[in-house]
Amino acid sequence: MVALSEAGNGDDAADVSVVIPARDCRPYLDRCLTAALVQRVKKEIVVVDDGSTDGSTDLLRLYAAYHRASVKVVRVEHRAGGPGRPRNIGLEHATGRYVFFCDADDYLGPEALERMVAVADRNRSDIVLGKIVGHGRRAPVSMFQCGADRVDLGDSTVYNSLSCYKLFRREMLERHRIRFGEGLGLGEDVHFTVHAYCHARTISVVADHDCYHLVARPGRARRSVRKDPIAWLTMIRGPMRLMAEHVEPGPLRDHLLRRHFRLDAFAQLGGVFLESDDIQRKNIAQEVAALCDEWLTLGVVERLNSIDTQRLAALGDIDRLVRLARIENATVRRRLTGLRWDGDHLVITGTAVLDGIGNDDGISIVLRARHVPGSELVVPAERKGAAFTARLDVSALDSGVWDLRVAVEVEGVVRFGRLGADRDSEVTRPPAKLFDRVVALPYFTRDNGNLSVDVGGHVLAVPGGATLTATRWTFGRRLAMDGRVEVAGESPPPAAIGRLVWRERDTGLERAERVAGLPGGCFTARPAVGRFGPGTWDAYLEVELGGPPARFRIEADNRTVALPRRWWGMTLLRSVRPYATSGKGRLSAAVRRLTPRSAFKRITR
């Protein structure tokens, strides 16, 4: 083992040690190392050259020479068994408060370490998951739906991600001697990450920034469970046993075991099962059954989805397992043929079928709240062959964004597909609709054109407007205002009309004033415009519609705007000039304060 250079220590000790195992990855090293070097944290980059023969060693020498304060290169003789050993060697050379493991063909996103370290320092986190983006490779998504300073291992999906591409507190790794499995052909990071999760007191998630880019390498097949499902099932016993040694029987262990059965065990009964011959299928089923005999509890069974429940009952029936695998891998062919309002109901028509499987047992529409895990609504559909019609009572939905899926049930297995991307040309987005004090906005997502419903105006602008009908000056230098507001072509109830907001155009300073809502969408207000500070103030009306307040610029014309007012207060001349802006005609007010001297200069100028 040879260290080619040393990173700085002492007062310049790193916040993060980036550990990079590298073997024959010359085309990717520049991008990986550059992305690490530009991270705006105190860092050291520990590259373990695992016996490269493609010129990677020469390039690493250059980086070590030009970045002596940041780059440390350790060259070792290559041994079979994957990157577990090089990562462990890199960890032994790490001195940072945190450690981040990065593969040489992947790379960090801009500001990734800065953001993750900030979260870790703020919450004393032992593990921080940063959002992973896939490029030709599948990236995990369930745990990155929303960021969190603290997540509970038993009430979240973070355990679904057992890769090592995370920020770890080094003190935790050393105190519990957490290391990668060595000599393993696959799964060495699963062993490491499971062990780390078991000891992490605080786990955080950065979901609003692309932190790690996972890249497929052309011409080089990644290690895959499809190559040897038996090897994966054999390997996973170790992490499952390790987890069980640290977590007592109960709901938390059942939650974690469910992940292993769903993603490690029963996953081998899917596409890889179909690609196997009869002998291997029998061996796979026997290995899965053995895991079930050892670890499956009633709590795990209660957490299984429909297809895994069916598989559990069919472990002794290879033909049934093959049928289930075909159902799971069949394409859900769906098409949206109609979308319209009928009173308070959104009527959805379309077709749905599981390709190549035959008759199904039923079709329904499933709405899932985008930002509330586990919150969903199932709407049964009437059907005639492959065609279906569903009537969705939108007024029954809670505030939030709801994504629609069509669910096709076949032999007790439910398959889902997002609805809307494939639709008839005449199908258009229905208009927004007002339900008492809540607005609902059906729409097609920008990226894929899938159907969703925004209840409350969380991601879409609420259609509507506020119009000034009269103004007049009243006692106390208040500008009495009357107006009307409409939302989605209708008049909101008085209770929905929230407040009047004046925003100073240059500074962004805001002043909120009370508004009285009236029947028919009318409103009245008496803002103390004469007391505003100098500047140009733009008027908005806010309406509460079940989500964030919908803010409408107040439209006006010169016939409805009161004349300017001036008055002396102490030694200041105050002036307020309400006016309708040119072009769009929106209410604003120019407020000025003048001393006698400046007023005289202006008059005599």
C-alpha positions as CSV (number, residue, x, y, z in Angstrom):
1,M,0.0,0.0,0.0
2,V,1.5,3.3,-1.1
3,A,0.3,6.8,-0.2
4,L,1.2,9.2,-3.1
5,S,0.3,12.4,-1.2
6,E,-1.1,13.7,2.0
7,A,-3.9,16.2,2.5
8,G,-3.6,19.0,5.1
9,N,-4.4,18.4,8.8
10,G,-4.3,20.4,12.0
11,D,-6.3,23.6,11.8
12,D,-7.2,22.8,8.2
13,A,-8.8,19.5,9.1
14,A,-11.5,18.6,6.7
15,D,-15.2,18.8,7.2
16,V,-15.7,16.0,4.7
17,S,-13.5,13.2,3.5
18,V,-14.6,12.1,0.0
19,V,-13.6,8.5,-0.5
20,I,-13.3,7.3,-4.1
21,P,-12.4,3.7,-5.0
22,A,-10.9,3.8,-8.5
23,R,-10.1,1.0,-10.9
24,D,-9.6,1.4,-14.6
25,C,-11.9,4.5,-14.8
26,R,-9.7,6.9,-16.7
27,P,-12.4,8.4,-18.9
28,Y,-14.5,9.4,-15.8
29,L,-11.9,10.5,-13.3
30,D,-11.6,14.1,-14.5
31,R,-15.3,14.8,-14.1
32,C,-15.5,13.0,-10.7
33,L,-12.5,14.7,-9.2
34,T,-13.3,18.1,-10.5
35,A,-16.9,17.9,-9.1
36,A,-15.4,17.0,-5.7
37,L,-12.7,19.7,-5.8
38,V,-15.2,22.5,-6.4
39,Q,-17.3,21.6,-3.4
40,R,-17.3,24.7,-1.1
41,V,-16.5,22.9,2.1
42,K,-13.2,22.0,3.8
43,K,-12.5,18.7,2.3
44,E,-10.0,16.0,1.5
45,I,-10.4,13.7,-1.4
46,V,-9.1,10.2,-0.7
47,V,-8.7,8.2,-3.9
48,V,-7.9,4.5,-3.5
49,D,-6.3,3.3,-6.8
50,D,-7.3,-0.3,-6.9
51,G,-4.5,-1.6,-9.2
52,S,-5.6,0.4,-12.3
53,T,-4.0,-0.5,-15.6
54,D,-5.6,2.0,-18.0
55,G,-3.7,5.2,-17.2
56,S,-5.8,6.2,-14.2
57,T,-2.7,6.0,-11.9
58,D,-0.8,8.6,-14.0
59,L,-3.8,11.0,-13.9
60,L,-4.1,10.5,-10.2
61,R,-0.5,11.5,-9.7
62,L,-1.1,14.7,-11.5
63,Y,-4.1,15.6,-9.3
64,A,-2.1,14.7,-6.2
65,A,0.7,17.0,-7.4
66,Y,-1.4,19.9,-8.3
67,H,-3.9,19.7,-5.3
68,R,-1.6,18.6,-2.5
69,A,-3.8,20.2,0.1
70,S,-6.9,18.4,-1.0
71,V,-6.1,15.2,-2.8
72,K,-4.7,12.0,-1.2
73,V,-4.0,9.0,-3.4
74,V,-3.5,5.5,-2.0
75,R,-2.4,2.8,-4.4
76,V,-3.1,-0.8,-3.5
77,E,-2.8,-4.1,-5.4
78,H,-6.1,-5.3,-6.8
79,R,-7.9,-8.2,-5.3
80,A,-11.1,-9.8,-6.5
81,G,-14.2,-9.0,-4.5
82,G,-15.5,-5.6,-5.5
83,P,-14.9,-2.1,-4.0
84,G,-15.4,-3.1,-0.3
85,R,-11.7,-3.4,0.5
86,P,-10.7,-0.1,-1.3
87,R,-13.5,1.8,0.5
88,N,-12.3,0.4,3.8
89,I,-8.8,1.5,3.1
90,G,-10.0,4.9,2.1
91,L,-11.9,5.1,5.4
92,E,-8.8,4.3,7.3
93,H,-7.0,7.3,5.7
94,A,-10.0,9.7,6.2
95,T,-9.7,12.5,8.8
96,G,-12.8,14.6,8.1
97,R,-15.7,15.0,10.5
98,Y,-17.9,13.4,7.8
99,V,-17.3,10.8,5.1
100,F,-18.9,10.7,1.7
101,F,-18.4,7.7,-0.6
102,C,-18.4,8.4,-4.3
103,D,-17.7,6.0,-7.2
104,A,-15.2,7.1,-9.8
105,D,-17.6,7.0,-12.6
106,D,-20.3,9.0,-10.7
107,Y,-20.0,12.6,-9.6
108,L,-21.2,15.1,-7.0
109,G,-23.7,17.9,-7.8
110,P,-22.7,21.5,-7.3
111,E,-23.1,22.6,-3.6
112,A,-23.9,19.0,-2.7
113,L,-21.5,18.6,0.3
114,E,-22.1,22.2,1.4
115,R,-25.9,21.6,1.7
116,M,-25.5,18.2,3.3
117,V,-22.9,19.3,5.9
118,A,-25.2,22.3,6.8
119,V,-28.1,19.9,7.5
120,A,-25.8,17.6,9.4
121,D,-24.3,20.3,11.6
122,R,-27.7,21.9,12.3
123,N,-29.3,18.6,13.4
124,R,-26.2,16.7,14.6
125,S,-27.1,14.1,11.9
126,D,-25.2,10.8,11.7
127,I,-26.4,10.1,8.2
128,V,-27.6,12.6,5.5
129,L,-29.3,11.3,2.3
130,G,-28.8,13.7,-0.6
131,K,-31.0,13.4,-3.6
132,I,-29.7,10.9,-6.2
133,V,-30.2,11.4,-10.0
134,G,-29.8,8.6,-12.4
135,H,-28.1,8.8,-15.9
136,G,-28.9,5.6,-17.6
137,R,-29.3,4.0,-14.2
138,R,-32.3,3.7,-11.9
139,A,-32.0,6.0,-8.9
140,P,-34.0,5.7,-5.7
141,V,-36.9,8.1,-5.4
142,S,-39.3,7.2,-2.5
143,M,-37.1,8.8,0.2
144,F,-36.6,12.0,-1.7
145,Q,-40.2,13.1,-2.0
146,C,-39.5,15.8,0.6
147,G,-36.6,17.0,2.6
148,A,-36.4,16.5,6.4
149,D,-34.1,17.5,9.2
150,R,-35.0,14.4,11.1
151,V,-36.7,11.2,9.9
152,D,-37.7,8.2,11.9
153,L,-36.3,4.9,10.5
154,G,-39.6,3.2,11.2
155,D,-41.9,5.8,9.8
156,S,-40.0,6.6,6.5
157,T,-38.6,5.0,3.4
158,V,-35.0,5.9,4.0
159,Y,-34.1,2.3,4.7
160,N,-35.1,1.5,1.1
161,S,-31.8,3.1,0.1
162,L,-29.0,0.8,1.2
163,S,-26.3,2.2,-1.2
164,C,-23.4,4.0,0.4
165,Y,-23.8,7.3,-1.5
166,K,-24.5,9.3,1.6
167,L,-22.9,11.6,4.1
168,F,-21.8,9.7,7.3
169,R,-20.5,11.0,10.6
170,R,-17.0,9.5,10.8
171,E,-17.1,9.4,14.6
172,M,-20.1,7.1,14.4
173,L,-18.4,4.8,11.9
174,E,-15.3,4.5,14.1
175,R,-17.1,4.1,17.4
176,H,-19.0,1.1,16.1
177,R,-16.3,-0.1,13.7
178,I,-18.7,0.1,10.7
179,R,-16.9,-1.3,7.6
180,F,-17.7,-2.6,4.2
181,G,-17.9,-6.3,3.5
182,E,-14.8,-7.6,1.8
183,G,-14.4,-10.4,-0.7
184,L,-18.0,-10.0,-1.8
185,G,-19.0,-10.0,-5.4
186,L,-22.0,-7.8,-4.7
187,G,-23.8,-6.2,-1.8
188,E,-20.8,-4.9,0.2
189,D,-22.4,-1.5,0.6
190,V,-25.6,-3.1,1.9
191,H,-23.8,-4.6,4.8
192,F,-22.1,-1.2,5.6
193,T,-25.3,0.9,5.3
194,V,-27.5,-1.4,7.3
195,H,-25.0,-1.3,10.1
196,A,-24.8,2.5,9.9
197,Y,-28.6,2.8,10.0
198,C,-28.7,0.7,13.1
199,H,-26.5,3.1,15.0
200,A,-27.6,6.5,13.6
201,R,-29.3,8.7,16.1
202,T,-30.4,11.3,13.6
203,I,-31.0,10.8,9.9
204,S,-31.7,13.7,7.6
205,V,-32.7,14.1,3.9
206,V,-31.8,16.7,1.4
207,A,-34.5,16.3,-1.3
208,D,-34.5,19.8,-3.0
209,H,-31.1,19.6,-4.6
210,D,-29.4,17.1,-6.9
211,C,-26.6,15.9,-4.7
212,Y,-25.3,12.7,-6.4
213,H,-25.2,11.7,-10.1
214,L,-25.4,8.0,-10.7
215,V,-23.9,7.2,-14.2
216,A,-24.1,4.1,-16.3
217,R,-20.8,3.2,-17.9
218,P,-21.2,2.2,-21.6
219,G,-19.6,-1.1,-22.5
220,R,-19.3,-2.2,-18.9
221,A,-22.2,-4.1,-17.3
222,R,-22.9,-3.2,-13.7
223,R,-23.1,-6.0,-11.2
224,S,-26.7,-7.0,-11.2
225,V,-29.0,-9.4,-9.2
226,R,-30.2,-10.6,-12.5
227,K,-26.9,-12.3,-13.1
228,D,-27.1,-14.5,-10.0
229,P,-30.2,-14.2,-7.9
230,I,-29.0,-17.1,-5.7
231,A,-25.9,-15.1,-4.8
232,W,-28.0,-12.1,-3.9
233,L,-30.3,-14.2,-1.7
234,T,-27.3,-15.7,0.0
235,M,-25.6,-12.4,0.5
236,I,-28.6,-10.6,2.0
237,R,-28.8,-13.1,4.9
238,G,-25.8,-11.3,6.5
239,P,-27.3,-7.8,6.5
240,M,-30.7,-9.1,7.7
241,R,-29.0,-10.9,10.5
242,L,-26.9,-7.9,11.4
243,M,-30.0,-5.7,11.5
244,A,-31.8,-8.2,13.7
245,E,-28.9,-8.2,16.2
246,H,-29.4,-4.4,16.7
247,V,-33.2,-4.1,16.5
248,E,-35.5,-5.8,18.9
249,P,-38.5,-7.7,17.6
250,G,-41.4,-5.4,17.1
251,P,-42.9,-2.9,14.6
252,L,-39.5,-1.3,13.7
253,R,-37.9,-4.6,12.9
254,D,-40.9,-5.7,10.9
255,H,-40.8,-2.4,8.9
256,L,-37.1,-3.0,8.1
257,L,-37.6,-6.7,7.3
258,R,-40.4,-5.8,4.9
259,R,-37.9,-3.8,2.9
260,H,-35.6,-6.9,2.7
261,F,-38.4,-9.2,1.6
262,R,-39.9,-6.8,-0.9
263,L,-36.7,-5.5,-2.5
264,D,-34.3,-8.4,-1.9
265,A,-36.2,-11.6,-1.6
266,F,-39.5,-11.3,-3.5
267,A,-37.8,-9.2,-6.2
268,Q,-36.0,-12.4,-7.3
269,L,-39.4,-13.8,-8.2
270,G,-40.1,-11.1,-10.8
271,G,-38.3,-10.5,-14.1
272,V,-35.2,-12.5,-13.2
273,F,-37.5,-15.5,-12.4
274,L,-38.9,-15.4,-15.9
275,E,-35.4,-15.4,-17.4
276,S,-34.3,-18.4,-15.4
277,D,-34.7,-22.1,-16.4
278,D,-36.8,-24.6,-14.5
279,I,-34.0,-25.8,-12.2
280,Q,-33.0,-22.2,-11.2
281,R,-36.6,-21.2,-10.6
282,K,-36.9,-24.0,-8.2
283,N,-33.7,-23.0,-6.4
284,I,-34.8,-19.4,-6.2
285,A,-38.1,-20.3,-4.7
286,Q,-36.4,-22.6,-2.2
287,E,-34.0,-19.8,-1.1
288,V,-36.9,-17.3,-0.7
289,A,-38.8,-19.9,1.3
290,A,-35.8,-20.4,3.5
291,L,-35.6,-16.7,4.2
292,C,-39.3,-16.7,5.0
293,D,-38.9,-19.6,7.4
294,E,-36.2,-17.7,9.3
295,W,-37.4,-14.1,9.3
296,L,-41.0,-13.7,8.2
297,T,-43.2,-12.5,11.0
298,L,-46.9,-11.7,11.1
299,G,-46.0,-8.0,11.2
300,V,-44.1,-8.4,8.0
301,V,-47.0,-10.3,6.3
302,E,-49.4,-7.5,7.2
303,R,-47.1,-5.0,5.5
304,L,-46.8,-6.9,2.2
305,N,-48.4,-5.6,-1.0
306,S,-50.9,-7.6,-3.1
307,I,-48.4,-9.4,-5.4
308,D,-46.0,-10.4,-2.6
309,T,-48.9,-11.8,-0.6
310,Q,-49.8,-13.9,-3.6
311,R,-46.2,-15.0,-4.0
312,L,-45.9,-16.0,-0.3
313,A,-48.9,-18.3,-0.8
314,A,-47.4,-19.8,-4.0
315,L,-43.8,-20.5,-3.0
316,G,-44.4,-24.2,-3.5
317,D,-46.1,-23.7,-6.9
318,I,-43.6,-22.8,-9.6
319,D,-46.2,-22.4,-12.3
320,R,-48.2,-20.0,-10.2
321,L,-45.0,-18.0,-9.4
322,V,-44.3,-17.8,-13.2
323,R,-47.9,-16.5,-13.8
324,L,-47.5,-13.9,-11.1
325,A,-44.2,-12.8,-12.6
326,R,-45.8,-12.4,-16.0
327,I,-48.6,-10.3,-14.4
328,E,-46.0,-8.1,-12.6
329,N,-44.0,-7.5,-15.8
330,A,-46.9,-7.0,-18.2
331,T,-47.4,-3.5,-19.5
332,V,-50.5,-1.6,-18.2
333,R,-51.9,-0.2,-21.4
334,R,-54.1,2.8,-20.6
335,R,-55.5,5.7,-22.5
336,L,-57.5,8.7,-21.3
337,T,-60.5,9.3,-23.6
338,G,-62.5,11.9,-21.7
339,L,-62.3,14.4,-18.9
340,R,-65.1,16.8,-17.9
341,W,-67.0,18.3,-15.0
342,D,-70.4,17.1,-14.0
343,G,-71.5,19.2,-11.1
344,D,-69.0,18.6,-8.3
345,H,-67.7,15.4,-9.9
346,L,-64.8,15.1,-12.3
347,V,-65.8,12.4,-14.9
348,I,-62.9,10.4,-16.1
349,T,-63.2,8.0,-19.1
350,G,-60.6,5.8,-20.6
351,T,-59.4,2.3,-21.4
352,A,-57.1,0.1,-19.4
353,V,-55.8,-3.5,-19.8
354,L,-52.9,-5.6,-18.7
355,D,-51.1,-6.4,-22.0
356,G,-51.0,-10.1,-22.9
357,I,-52.6,-11.3,-19.6
358,G,-56.3,-11.5,-20.5
359,N,-59.4,-10.6,-18.5
360,D,-59.0,-8.6,-15.4
361,D,-61.0,-8.5,-12.2
362,G,-61.6,-4.8,-12.0
363,I,-60.5,-1.3,-12.7
364,S,-60.4,1.7,-10.4
365,I,-58.8,5.2,-10.2
366,V,-56.4,5.7,-7.3
367,L,-55.5,9.2,-6.2
368,R,-52.3,9.6,-4.1
369,A,-51.4,12.8,-2.2
370,R,-48.0,13.8,-3.6
371,H,-46.6,15.1,-0.4
372,V,-48.4,13.0,2.2
373,P,-47.0,9.4,2.1
374,G,-49.7,6.8,2.5
375,S,-52.6,9.1,1.8
376,E,-54.7,7.8,-1.1
377,L,-58.3,7.6,-2.3
378,V,-59.7,4.7,-4.4
379,V,-62.6,5.4,-6.7
380,P,-64.2,2.3,-8.3
381,A,-64.8,2.6,-12.0
382,E,-67.7,1.3,-14.1
383,R,-66.5,-0.7,-16.9
384,K,-67.4,-2.3,-20.2
385,G,-64.7,-4.5,-21.5
386,A,-61.5,-2.4,-21.4
387,A,-63.4,0.9,-21.2
388,F,-64.1,2.5,-17.9
389,T,-65.8,5.5,-16.4
390,A,-65.0,6.9,-13.0
391,R,-66.7,9.8,-11.2
392,L,-64.4,11.6,-8.8
393,D,-66.0,13.8,-6.0
394,V,-63.3,16.4,-5.9
395,S,-64.9,18.3,-3.1
396,A,-64.0,15.4,-0.8
397,L,-60.3,15.7,-1.4
398,D,-58.1,17.3,1.2
399,S,-55.9,20.3,0.3
400,G,-52.8,19.3,-1.7
401,V,-51.7,17.9,-5.0
402,W,-53.2,14.5,-6.0
403,D,-51.7,12.3,-8.7
404,L,-54.1,10.0,-10.5
405,R,-53.4,6.4,-11.4
406,V,-55.4,3.7,-13.0
407,A,-55.4,0.4,-11.1
408,V,-56.0,-2.9,-12.9
409,E,-56.6,-5.9,-10.7
410,V,-55.8,-9.4,-12.1
411,E,-55.9,-12.6,-9.9
412,G,-55.6,-10.6,-6.7
413,V,-52.7,-8.6,-8.0
414,V,-53.1,-4.8,-8.5
415,R,-51.0,-3.1,-11.2
416,F,-50.9,0.7,-11.4
417,G,-50.2,3.1,-14.2
418,R,-50.2,6.9,-14.3
419,L,-53.0,8.2,-16.4
420,G,-53.1,11.0,-18.9
421,A,-49.8,10.9,-20.9
422,D,-51.6,8.8,-23.6
423,R,-54.9,10.6,-24.3
424,D,-57.2,11.4,-27.2
425,S,-56.4,14.6,-29.0
426,E,-59.7,16.2,-28.0
427,V,-59.1,15.7,-24.3
428,T,-58.2,19.0,-22.8
429,R,-57.6,20.3,-19.3
430,P,-60.9,21.1,-17.6
431,P,-61.3,24.6,-16.1
432,A,-60.7,25.3,-12.4
433,K,-63.7,24.8,-10.2
434,L,-64.7,26.5,-6.9
435,F,-66.2,24.4,-4.2
436,D,-67.4,26.9,-1.5
437,R,-64.0,28.0,-0.1
438,V,-61.7,25.6,-2.0
439,V,-60.5,25.7,-5.6
440,A,-59.7,22.6,-7.6
441,L,-57.5,22.7,-10.7
442,P,-57.2,19.5,-12.8
443,Y,-54.0,19.6,-15.0
444,F,-51.5,17.6,-16.9
445,T,-48.0,17.6,-15.5
446,R,-45.4,19.4,-17.5
447,D,-42.8,16.6,-17.6
448,N,-44.9,13.7,-18.7
449,G,-48.4,15.0,-19.3
450,N,-50.0,12.9,-16.5
451,L,-53.2,13.8,-14.9
452,S,-53.2,15.5,-11.4
453,V,-55.6,17.6,-9.4
454,D,-54.3,20.6,-7.4
455,V,-56.7,21.3,-4.6
456,G,-56.0,24.7,-3.1
457,G,-53.6,26.1,-5.7
458,H,-50.3,24.7,-4.5
459,V,-48.5,24.4,-7.8
460,L,-50.8,26.2,-10.2
461,A,-51.8,29.8,-10.4
462,V,-55.5,30.2,-9.5
463,P,-57.5,31.8,-12.3
464,G,-59.4,34.9,-11.2
465,G,-59.1,38.6,-10.5
466,A,-60.1,41.5,-8.3
467,T,-61.6,44.7,-9.7
468,L,-61.9,48.1,-8.0
469,T,-65.4,49.6,-8.3
470,A,-65.0,52.8,-6.2
471,T,-62.6,54.7,-4.0
472,R,-62.9,57.8,-1.7
473,W,-60.9,59.4,1.0
474,T,-62.2,59.1,4.5
475,F,-61.3,60.2,8.0
476,G,-57.8,59.3,9.2
477,R,-56.3,59.6,5.7
478,R,-57.7,56.3,4.8
479,L,-58.6,55.3,1.2
480,A,-62.0,53.6,1.3
481,M,-62.1,50.9,-1.4
482,D,-64.9,48.9,-2.8
483,G,-64.5,46.1,-5.3
484,R,-65.3,42.6,-6.5
485,V,-63.4,39.4,-6.9
486,E,-64.0,36.3,-8.9
487,V,-62.3,32.9,-8.8
488,A,-62.7,30.4,-11.7
489,G,-65.6,32.5,-13.0
490,E,-67.5,32.4,-9.7
491,S,-67.9,34.6,-6.7
492,P,-66.1,33.3,-3.6
493,P,-68.0,33.4,-0.3
494,P,-67.3,36.3,2.0
495,A,-65.3,34.2,4.5
496,A,-62.8,33.3,1.7
497,I,-61.8,37.0,1.1
498,G,-58.7,37.3,3.1
499,R,-56.7,40.6,3.2
500,L,-55.5,43.5,1.2
501,V,-51.7,43.6,0.7
502,W,-49.8,46.6,-0.4
503,R,-46.3,45.9,-1.6
504,E,-43.6,48.5,-2.1
505,R,-42.2,48.1,-5.6
506,D,-38.5,48.7,-4.9
507,T,-37.9,47.2,-1.4
508,G,-40.5,44.4,-1.4
509,L,-41.8,45.6,1.9
510,E,-45.4,44.6,2.5
511,R,-48.3,46.0,4.6
512,A,-51.4,43.9,5.2
513,E,-54.8,45.6,5.7
514,R,-58.1,44.2,6.8
515,V,-60.8,43.5,4.3
516,A,-64.5,42.9,4.8
517,G,-65.9,40.2,2.5
518,L,-69.5,40.7,1.3
519,P,-71.9,38.5,-0.6
520,G,-71.5,38.2,-4.4
521,G,-67.8,38.3,-4.2
522,C,-67.8,42.0,-3.1
523,F,-65.3,43.4,-0.7
524,T,-64.6,46.7,1.1
525,A,-61.5,48.0,2.8
526,R,-60.2,51.2,4.4
527,P,-56.4,51.0,4.2
528,A,-54.4,53.8,6.0
529,V,-52.5,54.7,2.8
530,G,-51.6,58.1,4.3
531,R,-49.5,56.4,6.9
532,F,-47.4,54.4,4.4
533,G,-43.7,55.1,4.0
534,P,-42.4,56.8,0.9
535,G,-42.4,54.7,-2.2
536,T,-44.6,53.2,-4.9
537,W,-47.1,50.7,-3.4
538,D,-48.9,48.1,-5.5
539,A,-52.3,46.7,-4.3
540,Y,-53.2,43.0,-4.1
541,L,-56.1,41.1,-2.8
542,E,-55.6,37.7,-1.1
543,V,-58.3,35.0,-1.2
544,E,-58.1,31.9,1.0
545,L,-59.0,28.9,-1.3
546,G,-57.8,25.8,0.7
547,G,-54.1,26.2,0.0
548,P,-51.6,29.1,0.0
549,P,-53.4,32.4,-0.3
550,A,-54.2,33.2,-3.9
551,R,-53.0,36.8,-4.6
552,F,-54.6,38.9,-7.3
553,R,-53.4,42.3,-8.5
554,I,-56.3,44.7,-8.1
555,E,-57.5,46.0,-11.5
556,A,-58.6,49.7,-11.7
557,D,-59.1,52.6,-14.1
558,N,-58.8,56.3,-13.5
559,R,-62.6,56.8,-13.2
560,T,-62.7,54.7,-10.0
561,V,-59.5,56.0,-8.4
562,A,-59.7,58.9,-5.9
563,L,-57.8,62.1,-6.6
564,P,-54.4,62.7,-4.9
565,R,-54.3,64.1,-1.4
566,R,-51.8,66.3,0.4
567,W,-51.6,67.4,4.0
568,W,-49.1,68.8,6.5
569,G,-48.1,66.7,9.4
570,M,-45.7,68.3,11.9
571,T,-43.0,69.6,9.5
572,L,-43.6,67.2,6.6
573,L,-45.8,67.6,3.6
574,R,-47.3,64.2,2.8
575,S,-48.8,63.3,-0.5
576,V,-50.6,60.2,-1.7
577,R,-51.5,59.7,-5.4
578,P,-53.6,56.6,-6.1
579,Y,-53.5,55.8,-9.8
580,A,-54.2,53.0,-12.3
581,T,-51.0,51.8,-14.0
582,S,-50.7,52.4,-17.7
583,G,-51.3,49.4,-19.9
584,K,-52.8,46.8,-17.6
585,G,-54.6,49.3,-15.4
586,R,-53.8,48.1,-11.9
587,L,-54.1,50.0,-8.6
588,S,-51.0,51.6,-7.2
589,A,-50.2,54.5,-4.9
590,A,-47.3,56.9,-5.0
591,V,-46.5,58.1,-1.5
592,R,-44.1,61.1,-0.9
593,R,-42.9,63.0,2.1
594,L,-41.5,66.5,1.7
595,T,-39.9,68.9,4.2
596,P,-40.9,72.6,3.8
597,R,-37.5,73.3,2.3
598,S,-37.8,70.5,-0.3
599,A,-41.4,71.4,-1.0
600,F,-40.4,75.1,-1.7
601,K,-37.6,74.0,-4.0
602,R,-40.0,71.8,-5.9
603,I,-42.5,74.6,-6.2
604,T,-39.9,77.2,-7.4
605,R,-37.9,74.8,-9.5
